[in-house]
């Protein structure tokens, strides 16, 4: 799976869960490619792939995909650091690709940082619909 496909899958899941693309910041809306100041490199901007607005707060979503071996884990360490200072209520990392999902190593690695980044939550793309459903159900309860 390529990152572009992962982004399309995330968009599909968001819209199937009832979210609409909008800059209104109203519940059940989301934005794409939201620019913010880099947490590690001065005078640099980073981009949130998605910012999701739920009735319970805001969620920054980062899409991480890798199908081949390489420096995936090292790249994820930057993501964990970024999650530790996010301005949003949650920092969700949606993982895809054979290499990141192999033995759940990326998800396990990222979730080890919860002590330093309590807003961080990593899941596989296949779990996103269920995750969104849970976020919506928390509101109804």
C-alpha positions in Angstrom: 0.0 0.0 0.0 1.3 3.4 -0.9 0.9 6.4 1.4 -1.5 8.0 -1.1 -3.7 5.0 -0.8 -3.5 5.1 3.0 -4.6 8.7 2.9 -7.5 7.8 0.7 -8.5 5.0 3.1 -8.4 7.4 6.0 -10.6 9.9 4.1 -13.0 7.1 3.3 -13.2 6.0 6.9 -13.7 9.6 8.1 -16.6 10.2 5.7 -18.2 6.8 6.3 -18.2 7.7 10.0 -20.1 10.9 9.2 -17.3 13.5 9.1 -17.2 16.2 6.4 -14.3 18.1 5.1 -14.6 21.7 6.4 -12.6 24.4 8.0 -15.5 25.2 10.4 -13.9 23.2 13.3 -17.4 22.1 14.2 -18.0 18.5 15.5 -18.0 15.9 12.7 -15.7 18.0 10.5 -12.1 17.5 9.5 -9.3 19.4 7.8 -6.4 18.1 5.7 -2.7 19.2 5.5 -3.0 21.5 8.5 0.3 23.5 8.9 1.9 24.0 12.3 5.3 25.0 13.7 7.8 22.1 13.8 8.4 20.8 17.3 12.0 19.8 16.6 13.4 22.0 13.9 13.3 25.8 14.4 11.9 27.9 11.5 10.3 24.8 9.9 6.7 23.9 9.5 5.1 20.5 9.7 1.8 19.3 8.4 -0.9 17.3 10.1 -2.3 14.9 7.5 -5.8 15.4 9.1 -7.3 17.3 12.0 -10.5 15.7 13.1 -13.1 17.6 15.2 -15.3 15.3 17.4 -17.9 16.2 20.0 -15.2 15.1 22.5 -12.4 17.3 21.2 -9.8 17.4 18.4 -7.6 14.7 17.0 -4.5 15.2 14.9 -4.0 12.2 12.6 -0.7 11.2 11.1 -0.6 8.6 8.4 2.5 6.4 8.4 3.1 3.8 5.7 6.0 1.6 4.8 6.1 -1.5 2.7 9.9 -2.0 2.4 12.5 -2.5 5.1 14.4 0.6 6.1 14.4 3.3 8.8 10.7 3.1 9.7 11.2 2.9 13.4 13.6 5.8 13.5 11.1 8.0 11.6 8.4 7.0 14.0 10.5 8.4 16.9 10.0 11.9 15.5 6.3 11.2 15.4 6.3 10.3 19.1 8.2 13.5 20.0 5.7 15.5 17.9 2.8 13.8 19.7 4.2 14.9 23.1 3.6 18.5 22.3 0.6 18.5 20.1 -2.0 21.2 20.7 -4.8 18.8 19.9 -6.6 16.6 22.4 -5.3 13.4 20.8 -2.5 12.5 18.4 -3.6 9.4 16.4 -1.0 7.6 14.2 -2.7 5.4 11.5 -0.2 2.8 10.3 -0.3 1.0 7.0 2.1 -1.0 4.8 3.6 -4.5 5.3 6.7 -3.3 7.1 5.0 -1.1 9.7 2.3 -3.7 10.4 4.6 -6.7 10.5 4.1 -8.2 14.0 2.5 -4.8 15.0 6.0 -3.5 15.5 5.2 0.2 14.6 2.1 0.3 16.7 3.8 -1.4 19.7 6.8 1.0 19.3 4.7 4.1 19.2 2.5 3.1 22.1 5.6 2.6 24.3 5.9 6.4 24.3 2.5 7.0 26.0 4.3 8.0 29.2 6.1 10.9 27.5 3.3 11.5 25.0 0.0 10.7 26.7 -2.1 12.0 23.8 -0.4 9.5 21.4 -2.4 6.5 20.2 -1.3 4.3 17.3 -3.5 1.9 15.4 -3.6 0.0 12.1 -5.6 1.3 9.2 -7.9 -1.7 9.6 -8.9 -0.5 13.1 -9.7 3.1 12.1 -13.4 2.6 11.5 -13.8 0.9 14.9 -11.8 3.6 16.6 -14.0 6.4 15.1 -17.1 4.5 16.0 -15.8 4.3 19.6 -15.1 8.1 19.6 -18.7 8.7 18.5 -20.2 6.3 21.0 -18.4 8.0 23.9 -20.4 11.1 23.1 -23.7 9.2 23.0 -23.0 7.6 26.4 
